Structure formats: C-alpha cells, structure tokens
Amino acid sequence: MQIGAVKRVRLGELPTPLQEMANLEKVLGGPRLFIKRDDLTGLGTGGNKLRKLEYALAEAMELGATAVVTTGAVQSNHAQLTTAAANRLGMKTFLILKGDEPHQPSGNLFLDRLLGVEEIRYVAVPSDSGKEEFESLLQNEVDRLMAELRKRGEVPYYIPNGCKAIHGALGYAGCVYEIVGQLRAMNLAPNYIVTACGTSGTQTGLVLGSILYGQGEIKVLGMSVSEKRDKLEERIRRNLREAAAFLELRIEEVALQDTAVVYDEYIGEGYGKPTDAMREAVRLVASEEGIILDPVYTGKAMSGLIDLVHRGSFSRDDVVVFLHTGGIGGLFVPDQVSALLADQP
C-alpha cells in the first residue's frame, strides 16, 4: 500500500520550512546545518505530534468519535496539540495526566485550559511503585473514563501518549519526503537527520522515510530524553516491522540497524530535568539564529548534535538536518525559567 492512500485528515500547514543555520555552522566549524521547522505546523503552538494526529484523528472520524481521550505528562506537548486538533474537528478532549495537579497552571497546562479541554484528570505517581505498576494504574484510569463517556452517550477514541507507533511512522515518513524535496531544490541531499527521541514514534517515521525516499542512505540520529538506547532501538525496530507489514513492504533488518541510531548520553538526571549542555544549546541557537528551542526535547537534542560536531562525527561536506519538534510551551514553566535564566544578568 502506498502511504498516500492511507486515510489522513489535513490539519497542518505543510510542508514546514527548511532553513539553513549558517551562523551556527560558523560557530561550530562543522557540517552544513539545516533546521526543519516542525514547530511551525500551524495549530496550537505547533510541534511534531500534528503529523501523527492527522492519521490518528482520521481513524477517529472514521469510527464516528465525538470525544478524544489521551494521556501524557502534566506539561505534555502531545496533550496540548491533541486538544487543539480536536477543537478544529469539533470533538471534545479529555486528558489524563501523569503527576500531581499544580496550584497554578503554566506552560502547556495553561494552554490546555485556554483551549477549553473538557476535563483533566491527574494520576499521581506512588513513591513505591515501579514503571509497570504505574502504567497499569494509568491504563485503569483510561478504561474507567472511556466507560464513563460511553454511558454519557459519547463515542470516545483513545490516543496513547505520543500516538500509536503506526501513526508516527506514517507522519514522519512524510516529513522525510519533504526534506528530500526541499534539499533537492538546492542540489543537496541529507546525510543525517537529528531528532529528539521520547516515545520513539518520530524517529521510527524518519527511518521509514529514509528507507522509502532516501534509499536508506539518510542516517537518523535520535537523542533520547528519557530512556536507554538499547530499549529505544529495539522499539524502533519493532515499530518499523509493524509499519512495513501495514504497508506490505520488505525491510531488511540490517538496513534498520544501519539507519537508526540512538544516543542516551544527553538525558542528564532524567526526563524534563535541565542540563548545563541543554542550557548552552538553547542560548546558542537563540543568540545565533533567533530560533527558540524547548528545554525538554529540542534543547537536549541540540546539545547532542553540538557534542557530535565537536567530536568530529561529521565531515565538513555532510548535510545535517535538525528536526525542531516544537514544545515551546515547556519554556514557560517556573522551574524551567529559573534553570534557563541561571547565571544570566
């Protein structure tokens, strides 16, 4: 099956811009650097989840859904953009967020409220629970809410945090198609695409796109923001096998290992926890290019890219595309503001 034949509802302003970061190139003395502006997808505050939601919400519409249920962290970019997209399509949104309800909403949580989310429920993380136990608690709350909504006469559709793997694969294969076309207009071809890697859906799609539109010659470097490399690389391979089966493609396992690489050295103390390298990367890109990165995803991903340039991982002739996955709302959380302004006049 061709990707173009898969049902999709158009929500984003695509293709997003591809811009060369000439000033940053000079500062780093490295390869040619481009940034794919998926922070400018045109709905909510933008971000990578919109490409995935175009497929998820097409499925929801086909099933006659009147309400969308999704999960995420309290400052989830995914939850905010899902709410915005559901508004566009006339659906209600119900959020189940991991953590305690803050006294004052800020960042993406403030935007959720501004967008008019129907209801937000919080699932606190027990101090003595493991990850699997907590995920079970979260799923129980999802099941409970879905049952309640059906009793109210709603037709709920559940979108897991970050969207289903197949929707991420479809959405971000299309992003590679755009990148290849945009660079071809400059008589260039991408050697590397660098992205933040959280749930791995975006990197899965980029690898699929490399195979479909770049003959597998575009290496996709994922900078983990939370999980270990081995776990993410295995998940990407599993998700790619699922996408290949859906599209009736034959993908060699060797090609997957050559194309998808994950780095976990830039996580720091954990998800959402600031690092010195992230702060430096956010400040550098802002001062040299006038582009704002977020502290949770793109800031850490850029710190990884900068480190790889310093380590000589690229040649001067390489063409490297950094994917800006959005997340600007995460900048306006008090803890992140304090961290980013530390040591500033």
Secondary structure, 3 states (H helix, E strand, C coil): CCHHHCCCCCCCCCCCCEEECHHHHHHHCCCEEEEEEHHHCCCCCCCCHHHHHHHHHHHHHHCCCCEEEEEEECCCHHHHHHHHHHHHCCCEEEEEEECCCCCCCCHHHHHHHHCCCCEEEEECCCCCCCHHHHHHHHHHHHHHHHHHHHHCCCCEEEECCCCCHHHHHHHHHHHHHHHHHHHHCCCCCCCEEEEEECCCHHHHHHHHHHHHHCCCCCEEEEEECCCCHHHHHHHHHHHHHHHHHHHCCCCCHHHHHHHEEEECCCCCCCCCCCCHHHHHHHHHHHHHHCCCCCCCCHHHHHHHHHHHHHCCCCCCCCEEEEEECCCHHHHHCHHHHHHHHCCCC
